[in-house]
Amino acid sequence: MSKEDLAKFEGVIVSTPGGGHYNVQLENGKNVVAKLSGKMKQNKIRCIVGDEVTVGISVYDIAHGIIMFRKNKRRSPPPYKK
């Protein structure tokens, strides 16, 4: 199954139990266990509790998903070093 076959939902990361898993609460109120996609791991994009994410969920197993995109929240930039 490719990424195009996944149903995409918006959600918020609720907790990180460990082992690369994230508990995500979707907009419709359902909770899903999700992992980071390969491109996010490759580019070292990290997610923390409270981040808004797009989750791809298979139609065959709706309890598990893949975090495909993290919405960019405005965070303060790191301090400038001289």
C-alpha positions as CSV (number, residue, x, y, z in Angstrom):
1,M,0.0,0.0,0.0
2,S,1.4,3.3,-1.0
3,K,1.2,6.7,0.7
4,E,-1.5,7.8,-1.8
5,D,-3.8,5.0,-0.6
6,L,-3.9,6.3,3.0
7,A,-6.7,8.3,4.4
8,K,-5.3,11.6,5.8
9,F,-6.6,13.1,9.0
10,E,-5.5,16.1,11.1
11,G,-4.7,15.6,14.8
12,V,-2.7,16.6,17.8
13,I,0.0,14.6,19.6
14,V,-1.2,13.7,23.0
15,S,1.7,11.6,24.4
16,T,4.8,9.8,23.4
17,P,5.0,6.4,25.1
18,G,8.4,5.6,23.7
19,G,9.8,3.3,21.0
20,G,9.1,5.8,18.3
21,H,5.4,5.7,18.8
22,Y,3.1,8.7,19.3
23,N,-0.5,8.8,20.6
24,V,-2.4,11.1,18.3
25,Q,-5.9,12.4,19.0
26,L,-7.7,13.1,15.7
27,E,-10.2,15.9,15.0
28,N,-13.1,13.4,15.2
29,G,-12.1,12.4,18.7
30,K,-10.5,9.0,18.0
31,N,-7.1,8.1,19.3
32,V,-4.5,6.5,17.0
33,V,-1.0,5.1,17.6
34,A,1.3,6.5,15.0
35,K,5.0,6.4,13.9
36,L,7.1,8.9,12.0
37,S,7.3,8.4,8.2
38,G,10.7,7.6,6.7
39,K,11.2,11.0,5.1
40,M,10.6,12.7,8.5
41,K,13.2,10.3,10.1
42,Q,15.6,10.9,7.2
43,N,15.4,14.7,7.6
44,K,15.5,14.5,11.4
45,I,12.1,16.2,11.9
46,R,11.1,15.6,15.5
47,C,7.6,15.9,17.0
48,I,6.7,16.7,20.6
49,V,3.5,16.7,22.6
50,G,1.1,19.4,21.4
51,D,2.2,19.5,17.8
52,E,-0.4,19.5,15.1
53,V,0.2,16.7,12.6
54,T,-1.2,15.0,9.5
55,V,-1.7,11.3,9.9
56,G,-2.1,8.8,7.2
57,I,-4.3,5.8,8.2
58,S,-4.8,2.6,6.3
59,V,-8.4,1.6,5.6
60,Y,-7.5,-1.9,6.8
61,D,-6.2,-1.1,10.3
62,I,-7.6,2.2,11.6
63,A,-5.8,1.9,15.0
64,H,-2.4,2.6,13.6
65,G,-1.0,5.4,11.4
66,I,2.0,7.2,10.0
67,I,2.8,10.8,10.8
68,M,3.3,12.4,7.4
69,F,3.5,16.1,8.1
70,R,4.1,18.3,11.1
71,K,2.6,21.8,11.0
72,N,5.1,24.5,11.6
73,K,4.3,26.4,14.8
74,R,5.9,29.7,15.4
75,R,8.6,29.0,18.0
76,S,11.3,31.4,19.1
77,P,14.4,31.0,17.0
78,P,17.6,29.8,18.7
79,P,19.8,32.6,20.2
80,Y,22.2,34.2,17.8
81,K,25.8,33.2,18.4
82,K,28.7,35.4,17.5
